[in-house]
Amino acid sequence: MESSMKSLSSDLSYYLKTFNLFLDCSTEHMCMQKFIDEKLPDVVASIGKEGSSSLNILGVGSGSGKIDFEILGKIQSKHPGLLIDNEVVEPNPEQISSYKALVKEKSQSLNISFTWNQMTSKEYEKKAKERNEIKKFDFIHMIQMLYFVESVHDSIKYFHSLLEPNGKLLIIIVSDYSGLHALWKTFGSRFTDNCLFLDVRKILDDVRMKYKIYELSSDLDITECFIEGNENGELLLDFLTQIINFRKTAPADLKAEVLQYLRQPQCSREENGTIMFNNNMQVIVVDY
């Protein structure tokens, strides 16, 4: 029965297990790193107030901090000598622990302070409003996290409102031209929720925000998804559908249709027996 399907977001530890495998099998962080190395320096060059001795940075859904550190390094290289006050919002305690371990390992030589908020973005917003505090930021990034908010429109609008003049809001999501976008556009209404099908560009246009989009090419090896009983294949299938034990709990017709669709050209290509899923992403840089 369809009602037996459980959302992946209901079990943070299991979600993290599937997510880490997804990262291992994909080029996602590699292509993010390419953007950070080649494009981000120009994006962050103009942030900050003239004469200020510090920069306020906010990471929303920062995960383990691996990408955050790469971003912070590029910001520091463009603004040498400035103190960076980096605030982290991340609900998963395992990810927060990993991030803190990374800070302990790498931050000694960096002029960066860290503030930790183990909570969702909505909880962060609620807490700030209850305290009647409006802290402004020079740079805010929301990387692969908008799928998990109650309202994408409200989240973007709120965090954009926290930007300082000259500030930038950086959003990374699946590309409109990716296999995930096609998969969720086709089947999202039959999954437990429709979290991976977003139309951020329309939201930005509706609220008349100025933005620039960068397309990132990324692949994910999903060959093992078609080997029944293969543990990695099952975990990747759960991640792609955002459903715990998808193969065991999904209705037979939905399971068959999804597995067939994953092999279609709009989702993947086959190279020497390896099935490579289109994991392309979009980086959206929104101006103040």
C-alpha positions in Angstrom: 0.0 0.0 0.0 1.2 3.5 -0.8 0.5 4.7 2.7 3.3 2.4 4.0 5.9 4.6 2.3 7.8 6.8 4.8 9.6 10.0 3.9 13.4 9.9 4.1 13.3 13.1 6.1 11.6 11.3 9.0 14.8 9.5 9.9 17.8 11.9 10.0 20.4 9.2 10.6 19.2 7.1 7.7 18.9 10.2 5.5 22.6 10.9 6.3 23.6 7.4 5.4 21.9 7.6 1.9 23.2 11.2 1.4 26.8 10.2 2.1 26.6 7.3 -0.3 25.1 9.7 -2.9 28.1 12.0 -2.5 30.5 9.1 -2.8 28.8 7.9 -6.1 28.4 11.4 -7.6 30.5 14.3 -8.8 28.4 16.8 -6.9 31.1 18.1 -4.6 33.6 18.1 -7.4 31.5 20.4 -9.6 30.6 22.6 -6.6 34.4 22.9 -5.9 34.9 23.9 -9.6 32.3 26.7 -9.2 33.9 27.8 -5.9 37.4 28.0 -7.5 36.4 29.6 -10.8 33.3 31.7 -10.2 32.8 32.4 -6.5 35.8 34.9 -6.1 34.1 37.3 -8.5 30.7 36.8 -6.8 32.0 37.7 -3.3 34.5 40.4 -4.4 31.9 43.2 -3.8 30.4 42.1 -0.5 31.0 44.0 2.7 30.7 47.6 3.9 33.4 50.0 3.1 35.6 50.5 6.2 34.2 47.5 8.0 36.6 45.2 9.9 34.5 42.1 9.6 32.1 40.1 7.4 29.0 38.3 8.6 28.3 35.0 6.8 25.3 32.7 7.3 25.1 29.1 6.2 21.6 27.6 6.1 21.6 23.9 6.0 25.4 23.7 6.2 25.7 20.0 6.7 29.2 18.7 7.6 30.8 22.0 6.8 33.0 20.7 4.0 31.6 23.1 1.3 31.3 25.9 3.9 35.0 25.8 4.5 35.8 26.1 0.8 33.4 29.1 0.6 35.0 30.7 3.6 38.4 30.2 2.3 37.5 32.0 -1.0 35.8 34.9 0.9 38.9 35.3 3.1 41.2 35.3 0.1 39.2 38.1 -1.5 38.9 40.1 1.8 42.2 39.5 3.6 42.6 40.8 7.1 38.8 40.9 7.8 37.4 38.9 10.7 34.7 36.5 9.4 31.8 35.9 11.8 30.3 32.6 10.4 26.9 31.5 11.7 25.7 27.9 11.0 22.1 26.7 10.8 21.9 22.9 10.6 19.3 20.6 12.2 21.1 17.3 12.1 23.3 16.7 15.2 25.6 14.3 13.4 26.3 16.9 10.8 26.9 19.6 13.4 29.4 17.2 15.2 31.2 16.6 11.9 31.4 20.4 11.2 32.8 21.1 14.7 35.4 18.4 14.2 36.4 20.1 10.9 36.6 23.5 12.6 38.9 22.0 15.3 41.1 20.5 12.6 41.3 23.5 10.1 40.3 26.8 11.7 43.4 27.6 13.8 45.1 29.6 11.1 41.9 31.3 10.0 40.4 34.5 11.3 36.9 33.1 11.6 34.5 32.8 14.6 31.7 30.3 14.6 28.1 30.4 16.0 26.2 27.2 16.1 22.4 26.8 15.6 21.3 23.2 15.7 17.8 23.8 14.3 15.9 24.1 11.1 15.8 27.3 9.1 12.2 27.8 10.2 13.2 27.5 13.8 16.0 29.9 13.3 13.6 32.5 11.8 11.1 32.0 14.6 13.8 32.4 17.3 15.1 35.6 15.7 11.7 37.1 15.5 10.8 36.1 19.1 14.0 37.9 20.2 13.1 40.8 17.9 16.7 40.5 16.6 17.5 41.3 13.0 21.1 40.4 12.3 22.3 41.3 8.8 24.7 39.3 6.7 27.1 40.0 3.9 26.8 36.6 2.4 24.2 33.9 2.9 24.3 30.4 1.3 21.5 27.8 1.1 23.0 24.7 -0.5 20.7 21.8 -1.4 18.3 22.6 1.4 15.3 24.3 0.0 13.6 20.9 -0.6 13.0 20.6 3.1 11.4 23.9 4.0 7.6 24.4 4.5 7.5 27.3 2.0 10.3 28.0 -0.5 8.9 31.4 -1.3 8.8 32.5 2.4 12.3 31.0 3.1 13.9 32.9 0.2 12.1 36.1 1.0 13.1 35.9 4.7 16.7 35.2 4.3 17.0 37.7 1.4 15.7 40.3 3.9 18.7 39.6 6.1 21.2 40.8 3.5 23.4 43.8 4.0 23.6 46.3 1.1 26.0 44.7 -1.4 25.2 41.3 0.1 24.6 38.1 -1.9 22.3 35.1 -1.4 23.7 31.9 -3.0 21.3 29.1 -3.6 22.2 25.6 -5.0 19.5 23.3 -6.1 18.9 20.6 -8.8 18.9 22.0 -12.3 15.7 22.3 -14.3 17.5 20.1 -16.8 18.5 17.4 -14.4 17.3 13.8 -14.1 16.1 14.6 -10.6 13.9 17.4 -11.8 12.4 15.1 -14.5 11.9 12.3 -12.0 10.1 14.5 -9.5 8.1 16.3 -12.0 6.8 13.0 -13.2 6.4 11.0 -10.0 6.6 13.6 -7.1 2.8 13.6 -6.5 3.0 9.8 -6.0 5.9 9.9 -3.6 5.4 10.8 0.1 5.9 14.5 -0.7 7.0 16.6 -3.7 10.0 18.2 -2.0 12.5 17.9 -4.9 10.4 19.6 -7.5 11.0 23.3 -7.1 10.5 26.4 -9.3 12.9 28.8 -7.7 13.3 30.9 -10.8 9.6 31.6 -10.9 9.6 32.6 -7.3 12.5 35.0 -7.8 10.8 36.5 -10.9 7.5 36.9 -9.0 9.2 38.9 -6.2 11.3 40.7 -8.7 14.7 39.8 -7.3 17.8 40.2 -9.5 19.7 37.0 -9.9 22.2 35.1 -12.1 22.1 31.4 -12.8 25.2 29.1 -13.3 24.6 25.6 -14.6 26.8 22.9 -13.1 27.3 19.5 -14.8 27.3 16.5 -12.5 26.9 12.7 -12.8 25.7 10.0 -10.4 26.5 6.3 -11.0 23.1 4.5 -10.4 24.1 1.1 -12.0 23.6 -0.7 -8.6 20.0 0.6 -8.4 19.1 -2.1 -10.9 20.6 -5.0 -9.0 17.8 -6.1 -6.7 19.2 -6.7 -3.1 22.3 -4.6 -3.7 22.6 -2.5 -0.5 24.2 0.5 -2.2 21.6 0.3 -5.0 18.7 0.3 -2.4 20.2 3.3 -0.5 20.6 5.3 -3.7 17.1 4.5 -4.8 15.9 5.7 -1.4 17.8 8.9 -1.8 16.5 9.6 -5.3 12.9 9.0 -4.3 13.3 10.4 -0.7 11.5 7.3 0.5 12.8 4.8 3.1 13.0 1.3 1.7 11.4 2.4 -1.6 11.8 -1.0 -3.3 10.1 -2.8 -0.4 7.3 -0.3 0.4 6.4 1.3 -2.9 3.4 -0.1 -4.8 4.5 -2.5 -7.5 3.4 -0.3 -10.4 5.2 2.8 -9.0 8.4 0.8 -8.4 8.4 -0.6 -11.9 7.6 2.8 -13.5 10.3 4.6 -11.5 13.0 1.9 -12.3 12.1 2.1 -16.0 12.1 5.9 -16.0 15.5 6.1 -14.4 17.0 4.5 -17.5 15.3 6.9 -19.9 17.4 9.6 -21.7 15.8 12.4 -19.7 17.3 10.9 -16.6 20.5 9.0 -17.5 22.9 7.6 -20.2 24.6 4.3 -20.4 28.4 4.1 -20.9 30.1 0.8 -21.2 27.6 -0.9 -19.0 27.5 1.9 -16.4 24.3 3.9 -16.0 25.2 7.6 -15.3 22.3 9.7 -13.9 22.1 13.4 -14.8 22.8 15.1 -11.5 23.1 18.6 -12.9 22.7 21.5 -10.5 22.0 25.2 -10.6 23.8 27.9 -8.6 21.6 30.9 -8.3 23.2 34.1 -7.0 20.7 36.7 -5.8 21.6 40.3 -5.3 20.6 42.5 -2.4 
